[in-house]
Amino acid sequence: MTATTVTLPTHALHPSITHEATRHRLTGAGLPAAHSLLRFGPLAESRVVTVRQYLVDKEADPANLDADIADLLVVGHLIVENGDAEEVVLDGGTGRVFSMWLYEKSPHNAELFPLAPSLDALTRFLEAVDEFTALRGRFAGLAERTGADVVAEASALLMSVFTEGDWGHHGWGSAGAPAEWDHAIPAFWRIAALIRPMALVAGPGQGLRLDLPKGLLEEEFGADGVVRIDPSELPAALIHEPTRRFLTDIGLPKEELMFGLWRDEYLLLTLAEADAREDGDASRETPADGDRLIGLGSLVHDFEVVIDGRTGLLSYHEYGAGTTTPVNADISTLAFTVWMYNRQQNMEKEHDFTQDFYHQLADTMVAALASVDPVACLPAKDADDYRYWPEVFHDAAGGVL
């Protein structure tokens, strides 16, 4: 094993691995030692066990485990939020690779999901995701290009990698034959192909992080679904010129998704002005810089979005609190976030990503946002440092995605 690959010595191969191409991959070229989507921990330890033995090692009872699943081999785990999630399992006879949902207290409910037709194909899929992230290899032609057409092209290129694999007609056990699947490609890879490229929709802006393509918001939300602010209505406290231009020329969606633009007298009031209207409520605190923090709208979790009138930084403010926390680098990345979220919601109706891969979808949404906004997805400093978008995207209980 090198620093970049995981390989198995021949003596460590499990006797049930009879598929020749799989044996060759494991003992030869190996598998990626590190990847953001999954890791091969058991292989790195040269320890490959059946699902049955895996449960025994965890002091769980495998007695009711489905016979077709019991003899599959645990070779790794999917990764969510930098931690292990669903198991990655291998059929040693066919070379098929699955992800597996397994709850140790009810192993009879274990469920398989197709992941790759072989370890060779799985390696190609992971390499393609890395190439796309770096815009190199077959994706080099996308570099320095932006727009909705580029997003569609990137998605098609990524999807072509996943469809290149020979998914065959059988050998998928309880996951069903490919002809029975709702989609030709498993949801795990469709998430990568459809969500990750959305970060290519906009290029660098002048004074703002992003230059959104003309008409992008109108195309998504409708011609009457975007609000622009008349220059005469902009407050004197908003001296950040790029933000002023964005509000008057580009605007923000009317539709209240995760963010709702205020449509009342509180729109574009400073926090100091808004608090003054509350008749001196003793329970309310005004941040020290409340005279330059300008109210824009609200997030669905009872937070107010405010603009720093000098820098254009967007923060969230808990009503009545004396502090604020950055939420987006500026108004352009807020608009991108709302656009991306609406796109995902529309795709969800067709693809049903969240049924089985909610947290993988959330991780991909966060990665796409982080690639264009260095503020929105900063790691939390401590347990009290609530980073809004990463937190809400991962809110599976709340069904945000």
KEBADREN-493774 format. One record per residue (C-alpha): residue in three letters; x, y, z. Coordinates in Angstrom, 2 decimals, always signed. Layout:
% residues N
<rec ala,<X,Y,Z>>,
...
This chain:
% residues 401
<rec met,<+0.00,+0.00,+0.00>>,
<rec thr,<+1.32,+3.46,-0.97>>,
<rec ala,<+0.38,+6.75,+0.60>>,
<rec thr,<-2.30,+7.25,-2.05>>,
<rec thr,<-3.69,+3.75,-2.54>>,
<rec val,<-5.03,+0.86,-0.48>>,
<rec thr,<-4.03,-2.62,-1.62>>,
<rec leu,<-4.32,-6.08,-0.09>>,
<rec pro,<-1.58,-8.69,+0.08>>,
<rec thr,<-2.71,-11.85,-1.64>>,
<rec his,<-2.89,-13.78,+1.64>>,
<rec ala,<-5.37,-11.24,+3.01>>,
<rec leu,<-7.92,-11.80,+0.24>>,
<rec his,<-11.09,-13.31,+1.60>>,
<rec pro,<-11.68,-16.78,+0.10>>,
<rec ser,<-15.09,-15.70,-1.21>>,
<rec ile,<-13.43,-13.15,-3.55>>,
<rec thr,<-13.35,-15.32,-6.65>>,
<rec his,<-14.03,-12.59,-9.23>>,
<rec glu,<-10.70,-12.30,-11.03>>,
<rec ala,<-10.88,-8.57,-11.91>>,
<rec thr,<-11.71,-7.80,-8.29>>,
<rec arg,<-8.77,-9.83,-7.00>>,
<rec his,<-6.50,-8.05,-9.50>>,
<rec arg,<-7.73,-4.60,-8.43>>,
<rec leu,<-7.34,-5.30,-4.71>>,
<rec thr,<-3.84,-6.77,-4.95>>,
<rec gly,<-2.60,-4.60,-7.84>>,
<rec ala,<-3.58,-1.01,-8.55>>,
<rec gly,<-5.62,-0.85,-5.36>>,
<rec leu,<-8.22,+1.74,-4.35>>,
<rec pro,<-7.94,+5.42,-3.33>>,
<rec ala,<-6.62,+5.75,+0.20>>,
<rec ala,<-8.51,+8.98,+0.80>>,
<rec his,<-11.60,+10.49,-0.76>>,
<rec ser,<-14.31,+12.89,+0.34>>,
<rec leu,<-17.09,+10.46,-0.60>>,
<rec leu,<-15.96,+7.18,+0.94>>,
<rec arg,<-13.08,+5.43,+2.59>>,
<rec phe,<-11.84,+1.85,+2.63>>,
<rec gly,<-10.99,+1.46,+6.30>>,
<rec pro,<-11.28,-2.35,+6.51>>,
<rec leu,<-9.11,-2.80,+3.43>>,
<rec ala,<-6.52,-0.39,+4.83>>,
<rec glu,<-6.32,-2.69,+7.85>>,
<rec ser,<-6.05,-5.76,+5.58>>,
<rec arg,<-9.14,-7.11,+7.25>>,
<rec val,<-12.08,-8.10,+5.08>>,
<rec val,<-15.04,-9.73,+6.82>>,
<rec thr,<-18.51,-10.82,+5.84>>,
<rec val,<-21.49,-8.77,+6.92>>,
<rec arg,<-22.35,-11.65,+9.26>>,
<rec gln,<-18.96,-11.45,+10.97>>,
<rec tyr,<-19.12,-7.66,+10.94>>,
<rec leu,<-22.27,-7.83,+13.08>>,
<rec val,<-20.73,-10.41,+15.41>>,
<rec asp,<-17.72,-8.13,+15.92>>,
<rec lys,<-20.15,-5.39,+16.93>>,
<rec glu,<-21.82,-7.77,+19.39>>,
<rec ala,<-24.99,-7.82,+17.33>>,
<rec asp,<-27.00,-10.91,+16.40>>,
<rec pro,<-26.79,-11.83,+12.70>>,
<rec ala,<-29.33,-14.65,+13.00>>,
<rec asn,<-32.08,-12.80,+11.12>>,
<rec leu,<-29.80,-11.29,+8.50>>,
<rec asp,<-30.89,-11.90,+4.91>>,
<rec ala,<-28.89,-14.80,+3.52>>,
<rec asp,<-28.03,-12.87,+0.34>>,
<rec ile,<-26.54,-10.08,+2.41>>,
<rec ala,<-24.82,-12.12,+5.12>>,
<rec asp,<-21.95,-13.28,+2.91>>,
<rec leu,<-21.20,-9.94,+1.27>>,
<rec leu,<-17.89,-8.38,+2.33>>,
<rec val,<-17.55,-5.08,+4.19>>,
<rec val,<-14.80,-3.11,+2.44>>,
<rec gly,<-15.50,+0.50,+3.43>>,
<rec his,<-17.96,+3.22,+4.37>>,
<rec leu,<-19.60,+6.19,+2.74>>,
<rec ile,<-18.62,+9.44,+4.41>>,
<rec val,<-20.92,+12.17,+5.68>>,
<rec glu,<-19.70,+15.28,+7.51>>,
<rec asn,<-16.23,+13.68,+7.65>>,
<rec gly,<-17.51,+10.60,+9.49>>,
<rec asp,<-18.42,+7.05,+8.53>>,
<rec ala,<-21.96,+6.42,+7.35>>,
<rec glu,<-23.41,+3.50,+5.38>>,
<rec glu,<-21.24,+0.47,+4.79>>,
<rec val,<-19.76,-0.27,+1.38>>,
<rec val,<-20.00,-3.98,+0.64>>,
<rec leu,<-18.65,-6.21,-2.10>>,
<rec asp,<-19.99,-9.35,-3.75>>,
<rec gly,<-16.85,-11.44,-4.11>>,
<rec gly,<-18.36,-13.61,-6.81>>,
<rec thr,<-19.63,-10.93,-9.20>>,
<rec gly,<-17.50,-7.93,-8.23>>,
<rec arg,<-20.63,-5.81,-7.72>>,
<rec val,<-20.32,-3.02,-5.13>>,
<rec phe,<-23.18,-1.80,-2.95>>,
<rec ser,<-23.82,+0.66,-0.20>>,
<rec met,<-25.77,-0.87,+2.65>>,
<rec trp,<-28.14,+0.48,+5.24>>,
<rec leu,<-27.65,-1.60,+8.37>>,
<rec tyr,<-29.07,-1.01,+11.83>>,
<rec glu,<-27.37,-3.33,+14.24>>,
<rec lys,<-30.46,-3.81,+16.41>>,
<rec ser,<-32.57,-4.92,+13.45>>,
<rec pro,<-30.25,-6.54,+10.90>>,
<rec his,<-33.22,-8.20,+9.19>>,
<rec asn,<-34.07,-4.75,+7.82>>,
<rec ala,<-30.68,-4.35,+6.12>>,
<rec glu,<-31.04,-2.87,+2.65>>,
<rec leu,<-28.69,-2.78,-0.34>>,
<rec phe,<-28.27,+0.05,-2.84>>,
<rec pro,<-26.27,-0.34,-6.06>>,
<rec leu,<-23.04,+1.67,-5.99>>,
<rec ala,<-20.78,+0.45,-8.82>>,
<rec pro,<-20.64,-2.54,-11.17>>,
<rec ser,<-17.06,-3.25,-10.10>>,
<rec leu,<-14.18,-1.88,-8.05>>,
<rec asp,<-12.58,-0.72,-11.30>>,
<rec ala,<-15.70,+1.28,-12.13>>,
<rec leu,<-15.92,+2.63,-8.57>>,
<rec thr,<-12.36,+3.90,-8.87>>,
<rec arg,<-13.16,+5.61,-12.17>>,
<rec phe,<-16.23,+7.24,-10.64>>,
<rec leu,<-14.25,+8.62,-7.70>>,
<rec glu,<-11.48,+9.87,-9.99>>,
<rec ala,<-14.07,+11.63,-12.15>>,
<rec val,<-15.51,+13.46,-9.16>>,
<rec asp,<-12.00,+14.61,-8.23>>,
<rec glu,<-11.27,+15.68,-11.81>>,
<rec phe,<-14.47,+17.69,-11.93>>,
<rec thr,<-13.72,+19.37,-8.60>>,
<rec ala,<-10.31,+20.46,-9.96>>,
<rec leu,<-11.65,+21.05,-13.52>>,
<rec arg,<-8.91,+18.94,-15.04>>,
<rec gly,<-8.78,+15.92,-17.33>>,
<rec arg,<-12.00,+15.50,-19.27>>,
<rec phe,<-13.43,+18.50,-17.40>>,
<rec ala,<-10.61,+20.92,-18.24>>,
<rec gly,<-12.71,+22.50,-20.99>>,
<rec leu,<-15.11,+23.82,-18.34>>,
<rec ala,<-12.47,+25.98,-16.67>>,
<rec glu,<-13.21,+29.71,-16.65>>,
<rec arg,<-16.62,+29.13,-18.22>>,
<rec thr,<-19.88,+29.87,-16.42>>,
<rec gly,<-23.60,+29.94,-16.98>>,
<rec ala,<-26.60,+27.64,-17.02>>,
<rec asp,<-25.40,+25.97,-20.23>>,
<rec val,<-22.07,+25.17,-18.60>>,
<rec val,<-23.88,+23.66,-15.60>>,
<rec ala,<-25.86,+21.43,-17.95>>,
<rec glu,<-22.71,+20.46,-19.88>>,
<rec ala,<-20.85,+19.59,-16.69>>,
<rec ser,<-23.75,+17.47,-15.45>>,
<rec ala,<-23.88,+15.61,-18.75>>,
<rec leu,<-20.12,+14.97,-18.67>>,
<rec leu,<-20.24,+13.62,-15.13>>,
<rec met,<-23.28,+11.51,-15.89>>,
<rec ser,<-21.53,+10.06,-18.93>>,
<rec val,<-18.78,+8.72,-16.67>>,
<rec phe,<-21.32,+6.91,-14.53>>,
<rec thr,<-23.18,+5.51,-17.53>>,
<rec glu,<-19.92,+4.25,-19.06>>,
<rec gly,<-19.83,+1.53,-16.44>>,
<rec asp,<-21.28,-1.81,-17.52>>,
<rec trp,<-24.09,-2.12,-15.00>>,
<rec gly,<-25.14,-5.42,-16.59>>,
<rec his,<-28.48,-7.10,-16.23>>,
<rec his,<-28.11,-9.24,-13.11>>,
<rec gly,<-25.95,-9.85,-10.05>>,
<rec trp,<-27.49,-7.14,-7.90>>,
<rec gly,<-29.32,-9.42,-5.48>>,
<rec ser,<-31.97,-7.72,-3.37>>,
<rec ala,<-31.06,-4.35,-4.92>>,
<rec gly,<-32.93,-5.55,-8.01>>,
<rec ala,<-31.92,-5.78,-11.64>>,
<rec pro,<-31.00,-2.53,-13.42>>,
<rec ala,<-34.09,-2.87,-15.62>>,
<rec glu,<-36.19,-2.50,-12.44>>,
<rec trp,<-34.48,+0.63,-11.16>>,
<rec asp,<-36.33,+3.95,-11.33>>,
<rec his,<-33.18,+5.55,-12.79>>,
<rec ala,<-30.34,+4.09,-14.80>>,
<rec ile,<-27.76,+5.51,-12.38>>,
<rec pro,<-27.97,+5.19,-8.57>>,
<rec ala,<-28.96,+8.27,-6.60>>,
<rec phe,<-25.53,+8.50,-4.97>>,
<rec trp,<-23.95,+9.39,-8.33>>,
<rec arg,<-26.89,+11.43,-9.61>>,
<rec ile,<-26.39,+13.72,-6.62>>,
<rec ala,<-22.78,+14.29,-7.69>>,
<rec ala,<-23.72,+14.85,-11.33>>,
<rec leu,<-26.67,+17.18,-10.78>>,
<rec ile,<-25.79,+19.15,-7.63>>,
<rec arg,<-22.02,+19.71,-7.77>>,
<rec pro,<-22.01,+21.49,-11.18>>,
<rec met,<-24.41,+24.18,-9.98>>,
<rec ala,<-21.42,+26.05,-8.58>>,
<rec leu,<-20.40,+26.81,-12.18>>,
<rec val,<-23.44,+28.98,-12.87>>,
<rec ala,<-21.70,+32.26,-11.94>>,
<rec gly,<-18.22,+33.69,-12.30>>,
<rec pro,<-16.35,+36.21,-10.13>>,
<rec gly,<-18.13,+39.54,-9.70>>,
<rec gln,<-16.98,+43.13,-9.55>>,
<rec gly,<-16.97,+43.97,-5.86>>,
<rec leu,<-19.12,+40.92,-5.06>>,
<rec arg,<-18.16,+37.26,-4.97>>,
<rec leu,<-20.36,+36.32,-7.94>>,
<rec asp,<-21.58,+37.75,-11.21>>,
<rec leu,<-24.92,+35.99,-11.69>>,
<rec pro,<-25.90,+35.49,-15.33>>,
<rec lys,<-28.47,+37.96,-16.58>>,
<rec gly,<-31.97,+36.57,-16.18>>,
<rec leu,<-30.89,+33.62,-13.98>>,
<rec leu,<-33.32,+34.44,-11.17>>,
<rec glu,<-36.15,+35.27,-13.57>>,
<rec glu,<-35.70,+31.94,-15.33>>,
<rec glu,<-35.90,+30.12,-12.01>>,
<rec phe,<-38.59,+32.11,-10.24>>,
<rec gly,<-40.51,+33.72,-13.11>>,
<rec ala,<-40.49,+37.24,-14.54>>,
<rec asp,<-42.75,+38.47,-11.74>>,
<rec gly,<-40.95,+36.48,-9.06>>,
<rec val,<-37.98,+38.81,-8.56>>,
<rec val,<-38.00,+42.04,-6.52>>,
<rec arg,<-35.70,+44.94,-7.33>>,
<rec ile,<-35.33,+47.96,-5.08>>,
<rec asp,<-35.74,+51.43,-6.49>>,
<rec pro,<-32.53,+53.43,-5.95>>,
<rec ser,<-34.53,+56.10,-4.10>>,
<rec glu,<-35.53,+53.49,-1.50>>,
<rec leu,<-31.99,+52.45,-0.62>>,
<rec pro,<-30.95,+53.68,+2.83>>,
<rec ala,<-28.09,+56.10,+3.37>>,
<rec ala,<-26.45,+53.53,+5.66>>,
<rec leu,<-25.92,+51.23,+2.68>>,
<rec ile,<-22.76,+52.71,+1.24>>,
<rec his,<-21.41,+49.46,-0.26>>,
<rec glu,<-21.89,+50.27,-3.92>>,
<rec pro,<-21.81,+46.70,-5.36>>,
<rec thr,<-24.62,+45.72,-2.97>>,
<rec arg,<-26.62,+48.77,-3.98>>,
<rec arg,<-26.25,+47.85,-7.67>>,
<rec phe,<-27.26,+44.26,-7.03>>,
<rec leu,<-30.44,+45.26,-5.22>>,
<rec thr,<-31.48,+47.67,-7.95>>,
<rec asp,<-30.30,+45.76,-11.04>>,
<rec ile,<-30.49,+42.03,-10.15>>,
<rec gly,<-32.84,+41.83,-7.16>>,
<rec leu,<-33.90,+38.89,-5.03>>,
<rec pro,<-36.66,+36.28,-5.33>>,
<rec lys,<-40.08,+37.04,-3.88>>,
<rec glu,<-40.75,+33.42,-3.09>>,
<rec glu,<-40.05,+32.57,+0.54>>,
<rec leu,<-37.92,+29.47,+0.56>>,
<rec met,<-35.22,+29.33,+3.20>>,
<rec phe,<-34.95,+33.11,+2.91>>,
<rec gly,<-37.81,+35.57,+2.64>>,
<rec leu,<-37.29,+39.16,+1.52>>,
<rec trp,<-39.19,+41.51,+3.77>>,
<rec arg,<-42.05,+43.29,+2.06>>,
<rec asp,<-43.02,+45.68,+4.85>>,
<rec glu,<-41.75,+48.83,+6.51>>,
<rec tyr,<-38.87,+46.96,+8.14>>,
<rec leu,<-37.14,+46.30,+4.79>>,
<rec leu,<-33.75,+48.07,+4.74>>,
<rec leu,<-34.10,+49.64,+8.18>>,
<rec thr,<-30.97,+49.52,+10.29>>,
<rec leu,<-31.19,+47.42,+13.45>>,
<rec ala,<-30.95,+50.60,+15.47>>,
<rec glu,<-33.94,+52.07,+13.61>>,
<rec ala,<-35.95,+48.87,+13.91>>,
<rec asp,<-35.26,+48.55,+17.63>>,
<rec ala,<-36.27,+52.16,+18.15>>,
<rec arg,<-39.69,+51.24,+16.77>>,
<rec glu,<-40.10,+48.63,+19.46>>,
<rec asp,<-40.65,+51.31,+22.11>>,
<rec gly,<-37.56,+50.51,+24.11>>,
<rec asp,<-38.33,+46.86,+24.84>>,
<rec ala,<-35.91,+46.07,+27.69>>,
<rec ser,<-35.57,+42.44,+26.54>>,
<rec arg,<-34.09,+43.49,+23.22>>,
<rec glu,<-30.42,+44.17,+22.66>>,
<rec thr,<-29.06,+46.13,+19.74>>,
<rec pro,<-25.63,+45.07,+18.43>>,
<rec ala,<-22.95,+47.68,+18.93>>,
<rec asp,<-22.82,+48.32,+15.17>>,
<rec gly,<-26.60,+48.30,+14.79>>,
<rec asp,<-26.55,+51.66,+13.02>>,
<rec arg,<-24.83,+50.09,+9.99>>,
<rec leu,<-26.52,+46.66,+9.98>>,
<rec ile,<-29.46,+46.84,+7.60>>,
<rec gly,<-32.39,+44.43,+7.72>>,
<rec leu,<-33.04,+42.55,+4.48>>,
<rec gly,<-35.34,+39.65,+5.30>>,
<rec ser,<-35.69,+36.54,+7.39>>,
<rec leu,<-34.56,+32.95,+7.46>>,
<rec val,<-37.10,+30.27,+8.27>>,
<rec his,<-35.53,+29.55,+11.63>>,
<rec asp,<-36.46,+32.91,+13.17>>,
<rec phe,<-33.31,+34.71,+12.18>>,
<rec glu,<-33.10,+38.11,+10.54>>,
<rec val,<-30.65,+38.64,+7.66>>,
<rec val,<-28.74,+41.90,+7.88>>,
<rec ile,<-26.30,+43.60,+5.51>>,
<rec asp,<-23.23,+45.37,+6.76>>,
<rec gly,<-23.74,+48.70,+5.00>>,
<rec arg,<-20.01,+49.31,+4.69>>,
<rec thr,<-18.71,+45.90,+3.54>>,
<rec gly,<-21.74,+44.08,+2.10>>,
<rec leu,<-21.21,+41.08,+4.43>>,
<rec leu,<-24.46,+39.29,+5.28>>,
<rec ser,<-25.06,+38.02,+8.79>>,
<rec tyr,<-27.96,+36.52,+10.65>>,
<rec his,<-29.32,+38.14,+13.76>>,
<rec glu,<-31.51,+36.42,+16.31>>,
<rec tyr,<-34.36,+38.76,+17.12>>,
<rec gly,<-33.59,+40.73,+20.24>>,
<rec ala,<-30.01,+39.46,+20.53>>,
<rec gly,<-26.95,+41.66,+20.77>>,
<rec thr,<-24.73,+39.66,+18.39>>,
<rec thr,<-24.66,+38.63,+14.74>>,
<rec thr,<-23.06,+35.69,+12.89>>,
<rec pro,<-21.92,+35.70,+9.23>>,
<rec val,<-24.28,+33.76,+6.94>>,
<rec asn,<-23.12,+34.64,+3.40>>,
<rec ala,<-20.14,+36.51,+2.00>>,
<rec asp,<-22.46,+38.99,+0.30>>,
<rec ile,<-25.81,+39.39,-1.42>>,
<rec ser,<-24.68,+37.64,-4.60>>,
<rec thr,<-23.93,+34.40,-2.77>>,
<rec leu,<-27.19,+34.65,-0.86>>,
<rec ala,<-28.99,+34.83,-4.22>>,
<rec phe,<-26.95,+31.84,-5.44>>,
<rec thr,<-27.84,+29.87,-2.31>>,
<rec val,<-31.56,+30.49,-2.75>>,
<rec trp,<-31.31,+29.66,-6.47>>,
<rec met,<-29.43,+26.42,-5.76>>,
<rec tyr,<-31.90,+25.41,-3.07>>,
<rec asn,<-34.87,+25.97,-5.37>>,
<rec arg,<-33.17,+23.95,-8.12>>,
<rec gln,<-32.56,+21.08,-5.70>>,
<rec gln,<-36.17,+21.16,-4.53>>,
<rec asn,<-37.40,+20.87,-8.11>>,
<rec met,<-34.97,+18.03,-8.84>>,
<rec glu,<-36.06,+16.25,-5.67>>,
<rec lys,<-39.54,+15.73,-7.12>>,
<rec glu,<-38.04,+13.58,-9.88>>,
<rec his,<-34.99,+12.06,-8.24>>,
<rec asp,<-36.03,+11.54,-4.60>>,
<rec phe,<-32.44,+11.94,-3.41>>,
<rec thr,<-33.37,+12.35,+0.23>>,
<rec gln,<-35.16,+9.03,+0.65>>,
<rec asp,<-31.92,+7.09,+1.00>>,
<rec phe,<-29.04,+9.59,+0.75>>,
<rec tyr,<-30.14,+12.68,+2.64>>,
<rec his,<-26.83,+13.46,+4.30>>,
<rec gln,<-24.81,+12.78,+1.15>>,
<rec leu,<-27.06,+15.30,-0.61>>,
<rec ala,<-26.57,+17.80,+2.22>>,
<rec asp,<-22.78,+17.36,+2.06>>,
<rec thr,<-22.87,+17.98,-1.69>>,
<rec met,<-24.99,+21.11,-1.28>>,
<rec val,<-22.52,+22.40,+1.32>>,
<rec ala,<-19.54,+21.59,-0.94>>,
<rec ala,<-21.12,+23.44,-3.87>>,
<rec leu,<-21.87,+26.49,-1.73>>,
<rec ala,<-18.44,+26.45,-0.07>>,
<rec ser,<-16.76,+26.49,-3.48>>,
<rec val,<-18.23,+29.94,-4.25>>,
<rec asp,<-18.71,+31.40,-0.77>>,
<rec pro,<-15.82,+31.25,+1.73>>,
<rec val,<-18.00,+32.60,+4.53>>,
<rec ala,<-21.19,+30.53,+4.39>>,
<rec cys,<-19.57,+27.20,+5.23>>,
<rec leu,<-16.76,+28.15,+7.59>>,
<rec pro,<-16.17,+25.41,+10.18>>,
<rec ala,<-17.89,+26.13,+13.48>>,
<rec lys,<-15.49,+27.44,+16.10>>,
<rec asp,<-17.33,+25.72,+18.93>>,
<rec ala,<-20.70,+24.18,+19.86>>,
<rec asp,<-22.30,+27.62,+20.08>>,
<rec asp,<-21.06,+28.78,+16.67>>,
<rec tyr,<-24.12,+27.98,+14.53>>,
<rec arg,<-23.26,+28.08,+10.82>>,
<rec tyr,<-26.65,+28.45,+9.25>>,
<rec trp,<-26.51,+26.85,+5.80>>,
<rec pro,<-24.49,+23.73,+6.69>>,
<rec glu,<-26.69,+23.20,+9.73>>,
<rec val,<-30.03,+23.56,+7.98>>,
<rec phe,<-29.03,+21.55,+4.92>>,
<rec his,<-28.25,+18.66,+7.28>>,
<rec asp,<-31.59,+19.03,+9.09>>,
<rec ala,<-33.02,+15.70,+7.99>>,
<rec ala,<-35.60,+15.70,+10.80>>,
<rec gly,<-36.88,+19.05,+9.58>>,
<rec gly,<-36.93,+17.85,+5.96>>,
<rec val,<-35.16,+20.96,+4.71>>,
<rec leu,<-33.90,+19.25,+1.54>>,
